[in-house]
Amino acid sequence: MSFRTIGIVAIIMVAVLVALASPRHHPPAQPGDVTVLNVKIHEWDVPTKGAHPHDPAVGPDGALWFTEQMSNKIGRLDPKTGEIKEYTLPSDKNAGPHGLMAGPDGNIWFTANFGGYIGKLDPRTGHVDEFKTGEKADDPHTLVFDAKGTLWFTVQGGNMVGRLDLKTGKITLKEVPTESALPYGIQINSKGVPIFCELGTHKMASIDPQTMAIKEYNLPDEARPRRLAIAADDTVYFTDFKSGHLGVLNTSTGAVRLLPSPGGAESNPYGITITPDGMVWYSESGVKPNTIIRFDPKTETFARANIPSGGGVVRNMASTPDGRVYIACSGVDKVGIVQP
């Protein structure tokens, strides 16, 4: 792992620890501002202690896959039986598996944040292929597939966005215009355009899938976008980790709205997803216990539920075709399913 990667990881971990050091035991929302979210949250212990489960993903068969960032493993939970199987990655050091997604080829793809590669795990054999991202891009962060099967990923410390051609194995990288932007969460809109967060500054950005030209969108100065989810109409919802908002971006006009999260300015919204019914789900990591928030875009109302285990920071989420939400609770070594 490069010194740059160590530094970036240290900065992010310190930021999270500071945010959680003085947790809010209930948000400052006024009565009536947020309703009770009636959901069932089922959590399972990850077999390896200290695994720090990071990103969840929905497998082709509905299984809950997750990265174990601090134990060099990928995990798979069968929601029907509760059985968890772990795959140890072939490395003489911890590759730091981070981002995760099931690919169109039936394999499980992940970013090796410490190892400097994009990994492909064959769930039938456990075999892993590695696609090195290069010295300047040695900390691949979050990944996503577009409709054509191209894999896009952010490089946080290297300040880049990259794409991997699954057919040829070729990786192409593009540097982000803003220095130290810390590219973070990334998703694809209906037009096949990748949209990503710039955690190190008050900007979001898009990258042209053909030319790889990057366009940045200014947000209010206080905002620091971390994760995003894109609605069916291409409205971009993002979590403003720094100042406690759910953000709304129209990439056609550049219009931005910041909606105060129920937990307040120090609630540190983090993982986010949108279910097929259009509901926006995210977690507040700066309150204790961590919360699951559901935002209804039609009524612009919030509902809230506490995570039974406390959450320990929900860094990412994934929604299933039937409307469930998969979560990974990194600080308490659990994975969970939110059932509406």
C-alpha positions in Angstrom: 0.0 0.0 0.0 1.4 3.4 -1.0 2.0 6.2 1.5 -0.7 8.2 -0.3 -3.2 5.4 0.3 -2.2 5.1 3.9 -2.7 8.8 4.4 -6.1 8.9 2.7 -7.3 5.9 4.7 -6.1 7.5 7.9 -7.8 10.8 7.1 -11.2 9.1 6.4 -10.9 6.8 9.5 -10.1 9.8 11.7 -13.0 11.8 10.3 -15.4 8.9 11.1 -14.0 8.4 14.6 -14.3 12.1 15.4 -17.9 12.0 14.1 -18.7 9.1 16.2 -16.8 10.1 19.3 -19.7 12.3 20.6 -22.7 10.6 19.2 -26.2 12.1 19.3 -28.5 9.8 21.2 -31.5 11.1 19.2 -31.8 13.6 16.5 -32.9 17.2 17.0 -35.9 16.9 14.6 -39.0 18.6 15.9 -42.1 16.5 16.5 -43.9 15.7 13.3 -40.8 16.2 11.2 -40.0 12.5 11.1 -42.3 9.5 11.5 -41.6 6.0 12.8 -40.3 3.6 10.1 -42.0 0.3 10.4 -39.5 -2.2 9.2 -37.9 -5.5 10.3 -34.1 -5.4 10.5 -32.5 -8.8 10.7 -28.7 -9.0 11.4 -26.2 -11.8 11.2 -22.7 -12.0 12.8 -19.8 -12.2 10.3 -17.8 -15.3 11.2 -14.4 -13.5 11.2 -14.2 -11.0 14.0 -12.7 -7.7 13.1 -13.6 -8.2 9.5 -15.0 -4.7 9.1 -17.7 -5.6 6.5 -17.8 -2.7 4.1 -20.0 -3.0 1.0 -23.0 -5.2 0.4 -24.2 -6.4 -3.0 -27.1 -8.5 -4.3 -26.0 -11.7 -6.0 -27.7 -13.1 -9.1 -29.6 -15.6 -6.8 -30.5 -13.0 -4.3 -27.7 -13.8 -1.9 -26.2 -11.0 0.2 -22.5 -10.6 -0.7 -20.2 -8.4 1.2 -16.5 -7.4 1.4 -14.5 -7.9 4.6 -12.1 -5.1 4.3 -9.8 -5.9 7.3 -9.7 -9.7 6.9 -8.9 -10.2 3.2 -12.2 -12.0 2.5 -15.4 -11.8 0.6 -18.5 -13.1 2.3 -21.8 -14.5 1.1 -25.0 -14.8 3.2 -27.9 -17.0 2.2 -30.9 -15.0 3.4 -33.1 -18.1 3.5 -30.9 -20.2 5.8 -28.6 -17.6 7.4 -25.6 -19.5 6.3 -22.5 -17.5 5.6 -19.6 -18.6 3.5 -16.3 -16.8 3.3 -13.8 -16.7 0.4 -10.2 -15.9 1.4 -8.5 -13.8 -1.3 -5.1 -15.1 -2.6 -2.7 -12.5 -1.3 0.3 -12.5 1.0 -1.1 -9.3 2.5 -4.6 -7.9 3.1 -5.9 -6.6 -0.3 -8.5 -4.5 1.5 -11.6 -5.6 -0.4 -13.9 -2.6 -0.5 -16.4 -1.9 -3.2 -18.5 -4.9 -4.4 -21.0 -5.8 -7.2 -22.3 -8.8 -9.0 -21.2 -8.6 -12.6 -23.2 -9.4 -15.8 -21.0 -12.5 -16.2 -22.2 -14.1 -13.0 -19.0 -13.4 -11.1 -18.5 -11.2 -8.1 -16.4 -8.1 -8.7 -14.6 -6.1 -6.1 -12.1 -3.3 -5.6 -8.9 -4.3 -3.7 -8.4 -0.9 -2.0 -5.1 -1.8 -0.4 -4.0 -4.2 -3.1 -4.3 -1.9 -6.1 -6.4 -4.1 -8.3 -9.9 -4.9 -9.5 -10.8 -8.5 -8.5 -13.1 -11.0 -10.1 -14.3 -13.8 -7.9 -15.8 -17.0 -9.4 -18.4 -18.0 -6.8 -18.3 -21.6 -8.0 -14.6 -22.2 -7.5 -13.4 -19.3 -5.4 -10.8 -18.5 -8.0 -9.8 -14.8 -8.2 -8.5 -12.9 -11.2 -6.7 -9.6 -10.6 -6.7 -6.6 -12.9 -4.0 -4.2 -11.6 -5.0 -0.5 -11.6 -1.4 0.9 -11.7 0.9 2.7 -9.3 -0.9 6.1 -9.7 -4.3 4.4 -9.1 -3.3 2.0 -6.3 -6.4 2.5 -4.2 -9.5 1.6 -6.3 -12.6 2.5 -4.2 -16.1 2.0 -5.5 -17.3 0.2 -8.6 -20.4 -0.1 -10.8 -21.4 -1.7 -14.1 -23.1 0.1 -16.9 -25.7 -1.5 -19.1 -23.1 -2.5 -21.7 -21.1 -4.4 -19.1 -18.3 -1.9 -18.7 -17.0 -1.7 -15.1 -16.5 1.9 -13.8 -14.6 2.7 -10.6 -13.4 5.6 -8.5 -9.8 6.0 -7.3 -10.0 8.0 -4.1 -6.4 8.8 -3.2 -5.3 8.8 -6.9 -8.0 11.4 -7.7 -9.2 9.4 -10.8 -12.1 7.6 -12.3 -11.4 4.4 -14.3 -13.1 1.9 -16.5 -12.3 -1.8 -17.1 -13.3 -3.5 -20.4 -14.2 -7.0 -19.3 -13.6 -8.5 -22.8 -10.0 -7.2 -23.1 -9.0 -6.5 -19.5 -7.9 -3.0 -20.5 -8.1 -0.3 -17.8 -8.4 3.4 -18.8 -8.0 6.1 -16.3 -9.0 9.8 -16.2 -7.8 12.3 -13.6 -10.5 14.5 -11.9 -10.0 18.2 -12.6 -10.3 19.3 -9.0 -7.2 18.6 -7.0 -7.7 16.3 -4.0 -11.4 15.7 -4.9 -11.4 12.2 -3.3 -13.7 10.5 -5.8 -16.0 8.2 -3.8 -19.4 6.8 -4.6 -20.3 6.1 -8.2 -23.5 5.1 -10.0 -24.8 5.0 -13.6 -27.9 7.0 -14.8 -30.4 5.8 -17.4 -28.4 7.3 -20.2 -25.3 5.2 -19.3 -23.5 8.1 -17.8 -21.5 7.5 -14.6 -22.1 10.1 -11.8 -19.8 10.2 -8.9 -19.2 12.1 -5.6 -16.2 14.2 -4.8 -15.9 13.8 -1.0 -12.9 16.1 -0.7 -14.8 19.1 -2.0 -18.3 20.5 -2.6 -18.8 18.9 -6.0 -20.5 16.1 -7.8 -19.3 15.0 -11.3 -20.2 13.0 -14.4 -17.9 11.3 -16.9 -18.7 10.9 -20.5 -18.7 7.1 -21.3 -17.2 7.7 -24.7 -14.6 10.5 -24.3 -14.2 10.2 -20.5 -14.5 14.0 -20.3 -15.5 15.0 -16.7 -18.1 17.6 -15.9 -18.3 18.9 -12.3 -21.4 20.2 -10.5 -21.0 22.8 -7.7 -22.8 22.2 -4.5 -23.2 24.5 -1.5 -19.8 25.1 0.1 -20.7 23.2 3.3 -21.6 20.0 1.5 -19.3 17.0 1.2 -21.0 14.3 -0.9 -20.0 10.7 0.0 -22.5 8.2 -1.6 -25.3 8.6 -4.2 -28.3 6.8 -5.7 -30.0 7.7 -8.9 -33.8 7.5 -9.3 -35.6 6.3 -12.4 -36.0 9.9 -13.7 -32.3 10.4 -13.2 -32.6 12.6 -10.2 -29.4 12.2 -8.1 -29.8 11.8 -4.4 -26.6 12.0 -2.3 -25.6 11.8 1.3 -23.9 15.0 2.6 -21.6 13.5 5.1 -20.2 16.7 6.5 -23.2 18.9 7.2 -26.0 16.4 7.6 -28.2 16.6 4.5 -29.9 14.5 2.0 -28.9 16.2 -1.3 -30.8 16.3 -4.5 -29.1 17.1 -7.8 -30.6 17.7 -11.2 -27.7 17.0 -13.6 -29.6 18.6 -16.5 -29.9 22.0 -14.9 -27.3 21.8 -12.2 -30.0 22.7 -9.6 -29.2 21.5 -6.1 -31.3 21.1 -2.9 -30.0 20.2 0.5 -32.7 18.7 2.8 -31.8 18.5 6.5 -31.5 14.9 7.7 -33.6 14.1 10.7 -30.4 13.5 12.8 -29.3 17.1 12.3 -26.0 18.7 11.2 -23.8 16.1 12.8 -25.7 13.0 11.7 -23.1 12.1 9.0 -25.4 10.5 6.4 -23.5 7.7 4.6 -24.8 4.6 2.8 -27.7 5.2 0.4 -29.9 3.3 -2.1 -33.2 3.5 -3.9 -35.7 0.7 -3.9 -37.9 -0.2 -7.0 -40.8 1.8 -5.5 -38.8 5.0 -5.7 -38.1 5.3 -2.0 -34.7 6.7 -1.0 -33.0 4.8 1.9 -29.9 5.9 3.7 -28.2 5.6 7.1 -27.1 8.2 9.6 -23.7 7.2 11.0 -23.2 10.1 13.4 -26.1 9.2 15.8 -26.2 6.4 18.3 -27.6 4.0 17.5 -27.1 4.4 13.7 -30.4 4.9 11.9 -32.1 3.7 8.8 -33.9 6.6 7.1 -36.5 6.3 4.4 -37.3 9.4 2.3 -40.4 9.6 0.2 -39.7 11.9 -2.8 -43.4 12.4 -3.5 -44.3 13.7 -0.1 -40.8 14.8 0.9 -41.3 13.1 4.3 -38.8 11.2 6.4 -39.3 8.0 8.5 -36.7 6.6 10.8 -35.8 3.3 12.5 -32.8 2.5 14.8 -30.4 -0.3 13.8 -30.7 -3.0 16.6 -26.9 -3.6 16.8 -26.1 0.1 16.7 -24.8 -0.2 13.2 -21.2 0.7 13.7 -21.3 2.8 10.5 -23.3 1.6 7.5 -21.0 2.6 4.7 -23.0 1.4 1.7 -26.4 -0.2 0.9 -27.9 -2.3 -1.9 -31.6 -2.8 -2.8 -33.1 -6.0 -4.0 -35.7 -6.3 -6.8 -38.4 -7.1 -4.2 -37.7 -3.9 -2.2 -35.5 -5.1 0.6 -32.3 -3.3 1.6 -29.0 -5.0 2.3 -26.6 -3.4 4.7 -23.1 -4.0 6.1 -22.5 -2.8 9.7 -18.8 -2.4 9.7 -18.0 -1.5 13.3 -20.0 -4.3 14.8 -19.1 -7.1 12.3 -22.6 -7.7 11.1 -24.5 -7.8 7.9 -28.3 -7.2 7.7 -31.5 -7.0 5.7 -34.0 -4.3 6.1 -37.5 -5.7 5.3 -40.2 -3.0 4.7 
